[in-house]
Amino acid sequence: MSERSLSFHSQLGILTIIFSVLALITGFIPVLAPYATIFWLSIALYVIFSLVVHFFAKKAAMSSNKLAFTNVTIGSMAGKLFLSIFLIVLYKKLAAPADDFFVVPFLLVYLCYTIFETNFMMKLSRIDKNESGK
């Protein structure tokens, strides 16, 4: 595992631990407890999504195709948008929350994982194509 990959996985792990603790705390506060499920679902969605995007972005960054990384970036943005809307609509339909405040923990997770993803994508975009062996 390269230093960049280890850094990515370490940072993703730390971010996920922080949000997992927040989700646990949310579950124990009666006013916030109804939002714990969407909190956990959002964390799971974005951890899996980040791992998948990292895999494809790393391959694209090493590719000789100059457009591969751009394609992965645009595809990840579209995919994240689609999956986010799908999660919100599905949760609203299946869980039938009493109010629309369930979107707040979702947006918090979405925002933080998007910042994280943007940061690692910027780092990957600077990879030298000759580093493929590292």
DSSP file (Angstrom, degrees, kcal/mol; ACC not computed):
  #  RESIDUE AA STRUCTURE BP1 BP2  ACC     N-H-->O    O-->H-N    N-H-->O    O-->H-N    TCO  KAPPA ALPHA  PHI   PSI    X-CA   Y-CA   Z-CA
    1    1 A M              0   0    0      0, 0.0   133,-0.0     0, 0.0     0, 0.0   0.000 360.0 360.0 360.0 128.6    0.0    0.0    0.0
    2    2 A S     >  -     0   0    0      1,-0.1     4,-2.7     4,-0.0     5,-0.2  -0.213 360.0-108.9 -73.8 165.8    1.5    3.3   -1.0
    3    3 A E  H  > S+     0   0    0    131,-0.3     4,-2.4     1,-0.2     5,-0.1   0.890 120.5  51.6 -61.6 -39.6    2.0    6.2    1.3
    4    4 A R  H  > S+     0   0    0      2,-0.2     4,-2.6     1,-0.2    -1,-0.2   0.910 110.7  47.9 -64.0 -42.1   -0.8    8.1   -0.4
    5    5 A S  H  > S+     0   0    0      2,-0.2     4,-3.2     1,-0.2     5,-0.3   0.922 111.7  49.6 -65.0 -43.7   -3.2    5.2   -0.1
    6    6 A L  H  X S+     0   0    0     -4,-2.7     4,-2.8     1,-0.2     5,-0.2   0.914 111.4  49.8 -61.1 -41.6   -2.4    4.8    3.6
    7    7 A S  H  X S+     0   0    0     -4,-2.4     4,-2.6    -5,-0.2    -2,-0.2   0.924 112.1  47.8 -62.5 -44.1   -2.9    8.5    4.1
    8    8 A F  H  X S+     0   0    0     -4,-2.6     4,-2.8     2,-0.2     5,-0.2   0.956 114.8  44.8 -60.2 -51.5   -6.3    8.3    2.3
    9    9 A H  H  X S+     0   0    0     -4,-3.2     4,-2.4     1,-0.2    -2,-0.2   0.881 114.0  50.0 -64.2 -38.3   -7.4    5.2    4.3
   10   10 A S  H  X S+     0   0    0     -4,-2.8     4,-2.4    -5,-0.3    -1,-0.2   0.936 113.1  45.7 -64.1 -46.2   -6.2    6.7    7.6
   11   11 A Q  H  X S+     0   0    0     -4,-2.6     4,-2.5    -5,-0.2    -2,-0.2   0.901 113.0  49.9 -65.1 -40.7   -8.0   10.0    6.9
   12   12 A L  H  X S+     0   0    0     -4,-2.8     4,-2.4    -5,-0.2    -1,-0.2   0.902 111.1  50.6 -63.8 -40.5  -11.2    8.2    5.9
   13   13 A G  H  X S+     0   0    0     -4,-2.4     4,-2.4    -5,-0.2    -2,-0.2   0.915 111.0  47.7 -62.6 -44.2  -11.0    6.0    9.0
   14   14 A I  H  X S+     0   0    0     -4,-2.4     4,-2.4     2,-0.2    -2,-0.2   0.930 112.9  48.2 -63.5 -45.9  -10.6    9.1   11.3
   15   15 A L  H  X S+     0   0    0     -4,-2.5     4,-2.2     1,-0.2    -1,-0.2   0.905 112.9  48.9 -60.4 -41.9  -13.4   10.9    9.6
   16   16 A T  H  X S+     0   0    0     -4,-2.4     4,-2.4     2,-0.2    -1,-0.2   0.882 109.6  51.2 -68.1 -38.8  -15.6    7.8    9.9
   17   17 A I  H  X S+     0   0    0     -4,-2.4     4,-2.4     2,-0.2    -2,-0.2   0.923 109.6  50.9 -62.8 -43.8  -14.8    7.3   13.6
   18   18 A I  H  X S+     0   0    0     -4,-2.4     4,-2.1     1,-0.2    -2,-0.2   0.938 114.1  43.1 -59.8 -47.4  -15.7   11.0   14.3
   19   19 A F  H  X S+     0   0    0     -4,-2.2     4,-2.5     1,-0.2    -1,-0.2   0.838 110.7  55.8 -70.6 -31.2  -19.0   10.6   12.5
   20   20 A S  H  X S+     0   0    0     -4,-2.4     4,-2.3     2,-0.2    -1,-0.2   0.907 108.2  48.2 -65.1 -40.8  -19.7    7.3   14.1
   21   21 A V  H  X S+     0   0    0     -4,-2.4     4,-2.6     2,-0.2    -2,-0.2   0.919 112.1  49.3 -63.7 -43.4  -19.2    8.8   17.6
   22   22 A L  H  X S+     0   0    0     -4,-2.1     4,-2.5     1,-0.2    -2,-0.2   0.893 110.8  50.3 -62.7 -39.0  -21.6   11.6   16.6
   23   23 A A  H  X S+     0   0    0     -4,-2.5     4,-1.8     2,-0.2    -2,-0.2   0.892 110.4  49.8 -66.7 -38.9  -24.1    9.1   15.3
   24   24 A L  H  X S+     0   0    0     -4,-2.3     4,-0.8     2,-0.2    -2,-0.2   0.929 111.8  47.7 -63.3 -45.3  -23.9    7.2   18.6
   25   25 A I  H >X S+     0   0    0     -4,-2.6     3,-1.0     1,-0.2     4,-0.8   0.914 108.6  55.3 -61.6 -42.5  -24.4   10.3   20.6
   26   26 A T  H >< S+     0   0    0     -4,-2.5     3,-0.8     1,-0.3    -1,-0.2   0.883 103.1  56.5 -57.4 -39.5  -27.3   11.3   18.4
   27   27 A G  H 3< S+     0   0    0     -4,-1.8    -1,-0.3     1,-0.2    -2,-0.2   0.734 107.2  48.9 -65.9 -23.0  -29.0    8.0   19.2
   28   28 A F  H << S+     0   0    0     -3,-1.0    -1,-0.2    -4,-0.8    -2,-0.2   0.534  92.0  83.0 -96.3  -7.8  -28.8    8.6   23.0
   29   29 A I  S XX S-     0   0    0     -3,-0.8     4,-2.1    -4,-0.8     3,-1.1  -0.871  73.8-146.4 -98.6 113.8  -30.3   12.1   22.9
   30   30 A P  T 34 S+     0   0    0      0, 0.0    -1,-0.2     0, 0.0    -4,-0.0   0.824  96.1  50.2 -51.8 -39.8  -34.1   11.8   22.8
   31   31 A V  T 34 S+     0   0    0      1,-0.2    -5,-0.1     2,-0.1     4,-0.0   0.839 121.1  35.1 -68.2 -31.6  -34.7   14.9   20.7
   32   32 A L  T X4 S+     0   0    0     -3,-1.1     3,-2.3    -6,-0.2     4,-0.3   0.598  90.8  94.6 -97.7 -13.7  -32.1   13.7   18.1
   33   33 A A  G >< S+     0   0    0     -4,-2.1     3,-1.7     1,-0.3     4,-0.4   0.809  76.1  62.7 -53.2 -37.0  -32.7    9.9   18.3
   34   34 A P  G 3  S+     0   0    0      0, 0.0     4,-0.3     0, 0.0    -1,-0.3   0.725 103.1  52.3 -62.3 -16.5  -35.1    9.9   15.3
   35   35 A Y  G <> S+     0   0    0     -3,-2.3     4,-1.6    -9,-0.2    -2,-0.2   0.438  82.4  90.0 -97.9  -0.6  -32.3   11.1   13.1
   36   36 A A  H <> S+     0   0    0     -3,-1.7     4,-2.5    -4,-0.3     5,-0.2   0.880  82.6  56.1 -64.6 -38.6  -29.7    8.5   14.1
   37   37 A T  H  > S+     0   0    0     -4,-0.4     4,-2.6     1,-0.2    -1,-0.2   0.932 109.1  44.4 -62.5 -46.8  -30.8    6.1   11.3
   38   38 A I  H  > S+     0   0    0     -4,-0.3     4,-2.4     1,-0.2    -1,-0.2   0.842 111.0  56.8 -67.3 -31.1  -30.2    8.5    8.5
   39   39 A F  H  X S+     0   0    0     -4,-1.6     4,-2.2     2,-0.2    -2,-0.2   0.955 110.9  42.4 -60.9 -50.7  -26.9    9.5   10.1
   40   40 A W  H  X S+     0   0    0     -4,-2.5     4,-2.5     1,-0.2    -2,-0.2   0.901 114.2  51.0 -64.6 -42.4  -25.7    5.9   10.0
   41   41 A L  H  X S+     0   0    0     -4,-2.6     4,-2.6     1,-0.2    -1,-0.2   0.903 110.4  49.8 -62.0 -41.1  -27.0    5.3    6.5
   42   42 A S  H  X S+     0   0    0     -4,-2.4     4,-2.5     2,-0.2     5,-0.2   0.917 110.5  49.8 -64.3 -43.9  -25.3    8.5    5.2
   43   43 A I  H  X S+     0   0    0     -4,-2.2     4,-2.2     1,-0.2     5,-0.2   0.947 112.7  46.9 -60.0 -48.6  -22.0    7.5    6.8
   44   44 A A  H  X S+     0   0    0     -4,-2.5     4,-2.2     1,-0.2     5,-0.3   0.922 112.4  50.3 -60.6 -45.3  -22.2    4.0    5.3
   45   45 A L  H  X S+     0   0    0     -4,-2.6     4,-2.5     1,-0.2    -1,-0.2   0.933 114.4  42.7 -58.6 -48.5  -23.1    5.4    1.8
   46   46 A Y  H  X S+     0   0    0     -4,-2.5     4,-2.3     2,-0.2    -1,-0.2   0.775 111.1  54.0 -77.9 -25.6  -20.2    7.9    1.8
   47   47 A V  H  X S+     0   0    0     -4,-2.2     4,-2.1    -5,-0.2    -1,-0.2   0.955 114.3  41.9 -67.3 -49.2  -17.6    5.6    3.1
   48   48 A I  H  X S+     0   0    0     -4,-2.2     4,-2.3    -5,-0.2    -2,-0.2   0.922 115.8  50.1 -62.1 -43.9  -18.4    3.0    0.4
   49   49 A F  H  X S+     0   0    0     -4,-2.5     4,-2.8    -5,-0.3     5,-0.2   0.916 109.7  50.7 -62.1 -43.4  -18.6    5.8   -2.2
   50   50 A S  H  X S+     0   0    0     -4,-2.3     4,-2.5     1,-0.2    -1,-0.2   0.894 110.2  49.8 -62.5 -40.4  -15.3    7.3   -1.2
   51   51 A L  H  X S+     0   0    0     -4,-2.1     4,-2.1     2,-0.2    -1,-0.2   0.916 113.2  46.0 -64.1 -43.2  -13.5    3.9   -1.4
   52   52 A V  H  X S+     0   0    0     -4,-2.3     4,-2.2     2,-0.2     5,-0.2   0.933 114.4  47.2 -65.5 -46.5  -15.0    3.2   -4.8
   53   53 A V  H  X S+     0   0    0     -4,-2.8     4,-3.1     1,-0.2     5,-0.3   0.905 110.7  52.5 -63.4 -40.9  -14.1    6.7   -6.1
   54   54 A H  H  X S+     0   0    0     -4,-2.5     4,-2.5    -5,-0.2     5,-0.2   0.922 108.3  51.5 -60.8 -43.8  -10.6    6.5   -4.7
   55   55 A F  H  X S+     0   0    0     -4,-2.1     4,-1.8     1,-0.2    -2,-0.2   0.950 116.8  38.3 -57.5 -51.6  -10.0    3.2   -6.5
   56   56 A F  H  X S+     0   0    0     -4,-2.2     4,-2.4     1,-0.2    -2,-0.2   0.873 115.6  52.3 -71.1 -36.9  -11.1    4.5   -9.8
   57   57 A A  H  X S+     0   0    0     -4,-3.1     4,-2.5    -5,-0.2    -1,-0.2   0.882 108.4  51.4 -67.1 -37.5   -9.5    8.0   -9.4
   58   58 A K  H  X S+     0   0    0     -4,-2.5     4,-1.3    -5,-0.3    -1,-0.2   0.928 112.2  46.1 -65.3 -44.0   -6.1    6.4   -8.5
   59   59 A K  H  X S+     0   0    0     -4,-1.8     4,-0.7    -5,-0.2    -2,-0.2   0.908 114.2  48.8 -63.1 -41.3   -6.3    4.2  -11.7
   60   60 A A  H >< S+     0   0    0     -4,-2.4     3,-0.6     1,-0.2     9,-0.5   0.869 106.5  55.7 -67.6 -36.4   -7.3    7.2  -13.8
   61   61 A A  H 3< S+     0   0    0     -4,-2.5    -1,-0.2     1,-0.2    -2,-0.2   0.823 111.2  44.9 -65.8 -29.7   -4.5    9.4  -12.3
   62   62 A M  H 3< S+     0   0    0     -4,-1.3    -1,-0.2    -3,-0.2    -2,-0.2   0.566  94.3 107.4 -87.4 -10.0   -2.0    6.7  -13.4
   63   63 A S  S << S-     0   0    0     -4,-0.7     6,-0.1    -3,-0.6    66,-0.0  -0.298  70.6-137.4 -71.6 150.9   -3.6    6.3  -16.9
   64   64 A S  S    S+     0   0    0      4,-0.0     2,-0.6     3,-0.0    -1,-0.1   0.662  81.8  99.2 -78.9 -16.0   -2.0    7.6  -20.0
   65   65 A N    >   -     0   0    0      1,-0.2     3,-1.0    -5,-0.1     4,-0.5  -0.620  66.2-154.8 -72.2 116.6   -5.5    8.8  -21.1
   66   66 A K  T 3  S+     0   0    0     -2,-0.6     4,-0.4     1,-0.2    -1,-0.2   0.732  91.0  49.5 -68.0 -22.2   -5.5   12.5  -20.2
   67   67 A L  T 3> S+     0   0    0      1,-0.2     4,-2.7     2,-0.1    -1,-0.2   0.534  85.8  88.3 -94.0  -7.0   -9.3   12.6  -19.9
   68   68 A A  H <> S+     0   0    0     -3,-1.0     4,-2.2     1,-0.2     5,-0.2   0.915  89.9  45.9 -60.2 -45.5   -9.6    9.5  -17.6
   69   69 A F  H  > S+     0   0    0     -4,-0.5     4,-2.4    -9,-0.5    -1,-0.2   0.904 112.9  50.3 -67.1 -40.0   -9.2   11.5  -14.4
   70   70 A T  H  > S+     0   0    0     -4,-0.4     4,-2.7     2,-0.2     5,-0.3   0.908 109.8  51.6 -62.3 -41.7  -11.7   14.2  -15.5
   71   71 A N  H  X S+     0   0    0     -4,-2.7     4,-2.7     1,-0.2    -2,-0.2   0.907 110.2  48.0 -62.0 -42.2  -14.2   11.5  -16.4
   72   72 A V  H  X S+     0   0    0     -4,-2.2     4,-2.6     2,-0.2    -2,-0.2   0.909 111.8  50.9 -64.5 -41.5  -13.9    9.9  -13.0
   73   73 A T  H  X S+     0   0    0     -4,-2.4     4,-1.9     2,-0.2    -2,-0.2   0.943 114.3  41.8 -62.3 -48.8  -14.3   13.3  -11.3
   74   74 A I  H  X S+     0   0    0     -4,-2.7     4,-2.4     1,-0.2     5,-0.2   0.911 115.4  51.2 -66.0 -41.8  -17.4   14.2  -13.3
   75   75 A G  H  X S+     0   0    0     -4,-2.7     4,-2.8    -5,-0.3    -2,-0.2   0.880 109.0  50.6 -62.5 -38.7  -18.8   10.7  -12.9
   76   76 A S  H  X S+     0   0    0     -4,-2.6     4,-2.6     2,-0.2    -1,-0.2   0.880 109.9  50.3 -68.8 -36.2  -18.2   10.8   -9.1
   77   77 A M  H  X S+     0   0    0     -4,-1.9     4,-2.1    -5,-0.2    -2,-0.2   0.939 114.7  43.2 -65.1 -45.9  -20.0   14.1   -8.9
   78   78 A A  H  X S+     0   0    0     -4,-2.4     4,-2.6     2,-0.2    -2,-0.2   0.911 115.2  49.9 -65.7 -42.3  -23.0   12.8  -10.8
   79   79 A G  H  X S+     0   0    0     -4,-2.8     4,-2.9    -5,-0.2     5,-0.2   0.906 110.5  49.1 -62.6 -43.0  -23.0    9.5   -8.9
   80   80 A K  H  X S+     0   0    0     -4,-2.6     4,-2.3     2,-0.2    -1,-0.2   0.905 111.7  49.3 -64.8 -41.0  -22.9   11.2   -5.6
   81   81 A L  H  X S+     0   0    0     -4,-2.1     4,-2.4    -5,-0.2     5,-0.2   0.944 113.8  45.7 -62.2 -48.6  -25.8   13.5   -6.6
   82   82 A F  H  X S+     0   0    0     -4,-2.6     4,-2.6     1,-0.2    -2,-0.2   0.936 115.0  46.4 -60.8 -48.9  -27.9   10.5   -7.8
   83   83 A L  H  X S+     0   0    0     -4,-2.9     4,-2.6     1,-0.2    -1,-0.2   0.867 111.9  52.1 -64.4 -36.2  -27.1    8.4   -4.7
   84   84 A S  H  X S+     0   0    0     -4,-2.3     4,-2.4    -5,-0.2    -1,-0.2   0.938 112.0  44.2 -65.1 -47.6  -27.8   11.3   -2.3
   85   85 A I  H  X S+     0   0    0     -4,-2.4     4,-2.7     1,-0.2     5,-0.3   0.922 113.6  52.0 -62.8 -43.0  -31.2   12.0   -3.9
   86   86 A F  H  X S+     0   0    0     -4,-2.6     4,-2.7    -5,-0.2     5,-0.2   0.919 110.5  47.9 -59.2 -45.4  -32.0    8.3   -3.9
   87   87 A L  H  X S+     0   0    0     -4,-2.6     4,-2.7     2,-0.2     5,-0.2   0.925 113.3  47.2 -62.8 -45.2  -31.1    7.9   -0.2
   88   88 A I  H  X S+     0   0    0     -4,-2.4     4,-2.5     2,-0.2    -2,-0.2   0.938 115.9  43.9 -62.9 -47.9  -33.2   10.9    0.8
   89   89 A V  H  X S+     0   0    0     -4,-2.7     4,-2.3     2,-0.2    -2,-0.2   0.928 116.1  47.3 -65.1 -45.1  -36.2    9.9   -1.2
   90   90 A L  H  X S+     0   0    0     -4,-2.7     4,-2.9    -5,-0.3     5,-0.4   0.920 113.3  48.1 -63.0 -44.3  -36.0    6.3   -0.1
   91   91 A Y  H  X>S+     0   0    0     -4,-2.7     4,-2.7    -5,-0.2     5,-0.7   0.929 112.0  49.4 -62.6 -44.8  -35.5    7.2    3.6
   92   92 A K  H  X5S+     0   0    0     -4,-2.5     4,-0.8    -5,-0.2    -1,-0.2   0.891 115.8  43.6 -61.9 -39.2  -38.5    9.6    3.4
   93   93 A K  H  <5S+     0   0    0     -4,-2.3    -2,-0.2    -5,-0.2    -1,-0.2   0.919 123.4  33.5 -73.3 -44.3  -40.7    7.0    1.8
   94   94 A L  H  <5S+     0   0    0     -4,-2.9    -3,-0.2    -5,-0.2    -2,-0.2   0.896 127.3  35.1 -82.3 -41.8  -39.7    4.0    4.0
   95   95 A A  H  <5S-     0   0    0     -4,-2.7    -3,-0.2    -5,-0.4    -2,-0.1   0.720  85.3-153.9 -86.6 -20.9  -39.1    5.7    7.4
   96   96 A A     << -     0   0    0     -4,-0.8    -4,-0.1    -5,-0.7    -3,-0.1   0.937  18.4-150.3  44.9  62.1  -41.8    8.3    7.1
   97   97 A P        -     0   0    0      0, 0.0    -1,-0.1     0, 0.0   -62,-0.0  -0.233  15.7-124.1 -61.9 151.2  -40.0   10.8    9.4
   98   98 A A  S    S+     0   0    0      2,-0.0     2,-0.3   -64,-0.0    -2,-0.0   0.790  89.6   9.0 -67.6 -28.6  -42.2   13.1   11.4
   99   99 A D  S    S-     0   0    0      0, 0.0     3,-0.5     0, 0.0     0, 0.0  -0.821  78.2-106.1-141.6 179.9  -40.4   16.2   10.0
  100  100 A D  S >  S+     0   0    0     -2,-0.3     3,-1.4     1,-0.2     4,-0.2   0.291  89.2  99.8 -95.9  10.2  -37.9   17.2    7.4
  101  101 A F  T >   +     0   0    0      1,-0.3     3,-1.4     2,-0.2    -1,-0.2   0.563  59.3  85.7 -73.7  -7.0  -35.1   17.8    9.9
  102  102 A F  T 3> S+     0   0    0     -3,-0.5     4,-1.1     1,-0.3    -1,-0.3   0.717  78.0  68.9 -63.0 -18.3  -33.6   14.4    9.1
  103  103 A V  H <> S+     0   0    0     -3,-1.4     4,-3.1     1,-0.2    -1,-0.3   0.765  84.6  71.0 -71.3 -25.0  -31.9   16.2    6.2
  104  104 A V  H <> S+     0   0    0     -3,-1.4     4,-2.2     2,-0.2    -1,-0.2   0.952 101.1  40.1 -62.0 -53.5  -29.6   18.0    8.6
  105  105 A P  H  > S+     0   0    0      0, 0.0     4,-2.3     0, 0.0     5,-0.2   0.893 115.9  53.7 -63.7 -34.8  -27.5   15.1    9.7
  106  106 A F  H  X S+     0   0    0     -4,-1.1     4,-3.0     1,-0.2    -2,-0.2   0.950 110.2  45.9 -59.8 -48.9  -27.5   13.8    6.1
  107  107 A L  H  X S+     0   0    0     -4,-3.1     4,-2.9     2,-0.2     5,-0.2   0.850 109.8  54.9 -65.0 -34.8  -26.2   17.2    4.9
  108  108 A L  H  X S+     0   0    0     -4,-2.2     4,-2.1    -5,-0.2    -1,-0.2   0.939 113.2  41.4 -62.3 -47.1  -23.6   17.4    7.6
  109  109 A V  H  X S+     0   0    0     -4,-2.3     4,-2.7     2,-0.2     5,-0.3   0.930 115.2  51.7 -65.4 -45.8  -22.2   14.0    6.5
  110  110 A Y  H  X S+     0   0    0     -4,-3.0     4,-2.1    -5,-0.2    -2,-0.2   0.930 111.2  47.4 -56.5 -48.5  -22.5   14.9    2.8
  111  111 A L  H  X S+     0   0    0     -4,-2.9     4,-2.3     2,-0.2    -1,-0.2   0.933 114.2  45.1 -62.2 -48.1  -20.6   18.1    3.3
  112  112 A C  H  X S+     0   0    0     -4,-2.1     4,-2.3     1,-0.2    -1,-0.2   0.907 115.4  45.9 -66.9 -42.1  -17.8   16.7    5.3
  113  113 A Y  H  X S+     0   0    0     -4,-2.7     4,-2.7     2,-0.2    -1,-0.2   0.832 111.6  53.4 -70.2 -30.3  -17.3   13.6    3.0
  114  114 A T  H  X S+     0   0    0     -4,-2.1     4,-2.7    -5,-0.3    -2,-0.2   0.909 109.3  47.9 -68.4 -42.0  -17.5   15.9    0.0
  115  115 A I  H  X S+     0   0    0     -4,-2.3     4,-2.3     2,-0.2    -2,-0.2   0.932 113.7  48.3 -61.3 -45.2  -14.7   18.1    1.4
  116  116 A F  H  X S+     0   0    0     -4,-2.3     4,-2.4     2,-0.2     5,-0.2   0.931 112.6  47.9 -59.9 -47.0  -12.7   15.0    2.1
  117  117 A E  H  X S+     0   0    0     -4,-2.7     4,-2.3     1,-0.2    -2,-0.2   0.903 111.0  50.6 -62.9 -42.2  -13.3   13.6   -1.4
  118  118 A T  H  X S+     0   0    0     -4,-2.7     4,-2.1     2,-0.2    -1,-0.2   0.904 109.8  51.8 -61.8 -41.4  -12.4   16.9   -3.0
  119  119 A N  H  X S+     0   0    0     -4,-2.3     4,-1.8     1,-0.2    -2,-0.2   0.940 112.9  42.4 -62.0 -48.8   -9.1   17.1   -1.0
  120  120 A F  H  X S+     0   0    0     -4,-2.4     4,-2.5     1,-0.2    -1,-0.2   0.843 112.2  54.8 -71.5 -30.0   -8.0   13.6   -1.9
  121  121 A M  H  X S+     0   0    0     -4,-2.3     4,-2.0    -5,-0.2    -1,-0.2   0.890 107.2  50.9 -66.9 -37.8   -9.0   14.1   -5.6
  122  122 A M  H  X S+     0   0    0     -4,-2.1     4,-0.6     2,-0.2    -2,-0.2   0.905 111.3  48.3 -65.2 -39.7   -6.9   17.2   -5.7
  123  123 A K  H >< S+     0   0    0     -4,-1.8     3,-1.0     1,-0.2    -2,-0.2   0.920 111.8  49.2 -65.1 -43.2   -3.9   15.2   -4.3
  124  124 A L  H >< S+     0   0    0     -4,-2.5     3,-1.6     1,-0.2    -1,-0.2   0.833 102.0  62.7 -65.7 -31.3   -4.5   12.4   -6.8
  125  125 A S  H 3< S+     0   0    0     -4,-2.0    -1,-0.2     1,-0.3    -2,-0.2   0.723 100.8  54.1 -67.4 -19.0   -4.6   14.9   -9.7
  126  126 A R  T << S+     0   0    0     -3,-1.0    -1,-0.3    -4,-0.6    -2,-0.2   0.380  79.3 125.1 -95.0   3.9   -1.0   15.9   -8.9
  127  127 A I    <   -     0   0    0     -3,-1.6     2,-0.3    -4,-0.1    -3,-0.0  -0.422  64.2-124.1 -66.2 133.8    0.3   12.3   -9.1
  128  128 A D    >   -     0   0    0     -2,-0.1     3,-2.3     1,-0.1    -1,-0.1  -0.639  13.8-132.1 -75.2 132.9    3.2   11.9  -11.5
  129  129 A K  G >  S+     0   0    0     -2,-0.3     3,-0.9     1,-0.3    -1,-0.1   0.741 106.0  63.6 -59.5 -22.9    2.3    9.2  -14.1
  130  130 A N  G >  S+     0   0    0      1,-0.2     3,-0.5     2,-0.1    -1,-0.3   0.531  85.5  74.2 -80.3  -5.1    5.8    7.8  -13.4
  131  131 A E  G X   +     0   0    0     -3,-2.3     3,-2.5     1,-0.2    -1,-0.2   0.342  59.5 112.9 -85.8   7.3    4.9    7.0   -9.8
  132  132 A S  G <  S+     0   0    0     -3,-0.9    -1,-0.2     1,-0.3    -2,-0.1   0.733  71.7  56.8 -58.1 -24.1    2.7    4.1  -10.8
  133  133 A G  G <         0   0    0     -3,-0.5    -1,-0.3     1,-0.2    -2,-0.1   0.623 360.0 360.0 -80.3 -12.6    5.1    1.6   -9.2
  134  134 A K    <         0   0    0     -3,-2.5  -131,-0.3  -132,-0.0    -1,-0.2   0.450 360.0 360.0 -85.7 360.0    4.9    3.3   -5.8
